[in-house]
Amino acid sequence: MARREITQIYDDLDDKPLQETDVHVIRFSIDGSSYVMDVSKENCEKFRNAIVEFIDKARPSRDRQADRW
């Protein structure tokens, strides 16, 4: 007997199912904590639009991991 397991990915913001080709992974850090979200293209754009004003005013930072080596 064959067995097939299917993994369904859901948008972390609106809990809607996503096709594997429609998943946008957002990784970000704030105050020393790192986060990751799987979202749709629409929610990815929503996130980026929400933080664009802050990114425009921020300055680049060196990676803390790199500083340890």
Secondary structure, 3 states (H helix, E strand, C coil): CCCCCCCCEECCCCCCEECHHHCEEEEEEECCEEEEEEECHHHHHHHHHHHHHHHHHCCCCCCHHHHCC
